[in-house]
Amino acid sequence: MKNEQREIQLFTPTFAVEECLEEIRDCLEKGWTGLGYKTVRFEEQWKAYTGLEHAYFLNSATAGLNLAVEILKEGYGWQDGDEVITTPLTFISTNHAIPLAGLKAVFADIDDTNCLSPASVEERITERTRAVIYVGMGGNTGHYEEIVEICRNHNILLILDAAHMAGTRLHGEIPGKEAEVVIYSYQAVKNLPTADSGMICFKRQDFDEIARKKGWLGINKDTYSRTVNAGNYKWKYDVEYIGQKLHGNSIIASIALVQLRYLDRDNAYRRQLAAWYREEFEKYPELVELIHVPKECSSSCHLFQILVANRDEMILALNSAGIYPGVHYTDNTMYRMYAYAQGTCPRATWVSDHVISLPMHMRLTYDDVRYICDQVIKIAKEQDE
Ligand SMILES: *Cc1c(COP(=O)(O)O)cnc(C)c1O
């Protein structure tokens, strides 16, 4: 029996529909739906918004992670089997990028922020460590600044998987300038939702240029446009890499352009929702454990996660009350491909069994949050008996 007939989903993306259609209409009327035009416009606006130097619009963040690791490996001459330290608590595309480039994923543990623990990262550094991939879980920066320091001290590169971090600020600034490369996701349920797309933001201009070639089959048009009369021989180009087709298009960029207008407004509301959740759960520390967000972090609040004793039973009970939470994530070392690292990250394994992501989206009201909190507490009390 469902209480009050509610149906509260984990994510319900909200779009400025008329504005999106207007931007898309421009593309259709102009006859330009592909690469260029709105993709360039969105890259410019994203650079202005984040303050990052370069931005290349892609068809997903997964494409960006794969490109990032591959380009850094080639650019710095890393060898097959060199190591990248990463987190077990993430979406699997973070970690697939490492073996896809012939490198070894070395898992470090997380801390009370659900992000990588600086102490654990430091422990895992060896002579073969080349980079750390840091995931800002749910928009939380965690102990990012300490990770930046560790990377600097050990001469290791930092890759920031900012898939959850669109709009996150640290000391009032968008983090990422310290990293070698930052990757964002604009997948359907992320804070800046499109349908599927992402952005790769390299610090180095030469890497940005390589990414643009590799993301379009390795094609380089510039060599001919520089050497031959502009306008002539437009069909001529060289192919410099065995590339793939990874770039974004103007239809999706149209949606992104509109959604960017509302990102800060939306994130402010997400923070309000998170504050309401926290206010309620702080009354029951014995039943619900909250995730630590450092005070200098203004999170994008992509997720609102809690830790509970009987997670699986709690989710089923919440479903019966019309609430549909999620789990972010299963400890990646539980998957066959990464099972070699099982047992090396006890905190991540524990969190993986106890974490719940509660509904977090623009259509939730104060009343919804209170209802969800009441249900969580009620179920937790019953389980406790
Ligand atoms: C969503 C997500 C990705 C992948 O993003 P896509 O745009 O769907 O490829 C990578 N890392 C994390 C942490 C994510 O949540």
The ligand as an ORCA input file, in Angstrom:
! r2SCAN-3c Opt
* xyz 0 1
  C      28.076     10.286    -15.066
  C      29.487     10.069    -14.669
  C      30.492      9.843    -15.610
  C      30.223      9.616    -17.057
  O      29.500     10.633    -17.639
  P      28.837     10.409    -19.089
  O      28.629     11.816    -19.564
  O      27.563      9.673    -18.836
  O      29.779      9.645    -19.915
  C      31.803      9.770    -15.159
  N      32.106      9.878    -13.858
  C      31.162     10.054    -12.917
  C      31.567     10.195    -11.490
  C      29.818     10.145    -13.298
  O      28.867     10.287    -12.376
*
